[in-house]
Amino acid sequence: MRLGTVISAMQRREFLRGVAGTAGIGAVGTGAVAGSTTAGAHPGPYSPFASVAIEEAKEAVVGPDGEYAYVAATDGFAVVDVRVYQDPQVAYEERDLLADRENGPLRLIQDVKVEDDRLLVAGPADPIRADVLQGVLVYDVSDPENPERVAFHETDYPIHNCYLHEGVAYLTANYPDRNALAVVDVSGDSPEEIARWSLTDRDEQWGEIPTGLWTVHDVWVRDGRAYLSHWDAGLVILDVSDPTSPSFVSRFAGRSLDDLESVERKRSRAHVIRLPGNVHYAMTDDSGDLLALNREAWAVDGEGGPGGVELWNISDATSPERLATIDAPPSPNPAQNGTWTTSHNLDLVDGRLFTSWYQGGVKIHDVSDPANPDEMAWWRMPGETAFWTAKRASQRFFVASSIGDYLGGVEGEAGLYTFPIERDQQKSPPSLTTTDGDEGETGSADGGTTTPTTTEQAALEEDTATTAGDAGSSGSAPGFGVGAGIAGLLGAGAWTAYRD
């Protein structure tokens, strides 16, 4: 079922014949979305162009030409035609991947990456207490509406996130007893691991620290450098100009080795969830000199709160300088069982920063002066959306995936949204707090505030939780959505620490 339909099939065909490239394109789309009672063409009050439903949507990335988006969908993936961004349509969808394999299908697929005509589909994102299939699929997407499976690289570790660069896949490879980056050549039809790197290679003392505190949560690569989001260990930069021999460049934005070693194992769960630390995702701009990183975090026992986004000058990677911090939107309850406004995945392109904040919505910042980021637009609908990512597609629009009711307390469907890239304000935006008058409207049922039930609170307080994978291929744990949400977001090492 579509979340929003904004133009007719006839109009769509007309756009695809060439009208989409004309200056008048903005006058055709109406911008209608689920829950809207009015709609208007852009420019105007800031709102999405449109959206399309994708069951259990997670990460979304955009192909090199900006015409198709690829969406991880937990038990598969979807390809969305965004050539007419006022009317995105699912062009291809595949579920139950490798169901015919022993221990298949591939489960908990939360990340996809695309480069040229190759697509990576990786999973499971987190450990599952069973003999399950683990690895990364490679597809040929030279025809995006008809992907062809090229290869499968099986692993003995879950893959929370991945990256594809010049025919090489960079995979998070976190084990219960160690964390690493795995490098796999996927340029042909027989993928082969060509390197592996771990902080323990640099200092064996890391092996004494609970792995959840220094999990390799994500990886991003540009111009011979790999940027590892290493949770409380911070951001690690590797030289991968020779992918077969990664070498250490620098580590920053994290806690010291001695500080992490002093954390009692029985207290590591709280440290995994709250600040300081929690480096979750990072990338640079085209120059490689400006880096954006986010910290995904929640309050624990009333301490801490949602994590924000930081901008760093890394023109000298061995002496980085933090330039600015963008705080998370306020939350009436910043704990895991409250309203999630912590930062999540982002994009940094051409002096613009695109950010996602779960129920806190999506934002655009002008970062042409990175020491003084300027908020251009903010859209949220916390009772209906919880945004996983925001990725620029072209100079006109960006895409953002919403995980819908995955967390609990959100009533909307999961799917992909398209948004204009412009400076504007949302009309009567729902407040994220019940007392915050300067955000617009006062709090309401759609404000996203949730009160945990007795069952929910018990699930949060259990010393040994059920992993998301125990429930089956959907990744939904029995009971409250927050349990599944935490399992699916922290990564293998961090989830192990949280669970234990």
Summary of the structure (lengths in Angstrom):
residues: 500
radius of gyration: 21.2
end to end distance: 39.4
largest distance: 64.7
contacts: 1871
relative contact order: 0.13
helix: 17%
strand: 32%
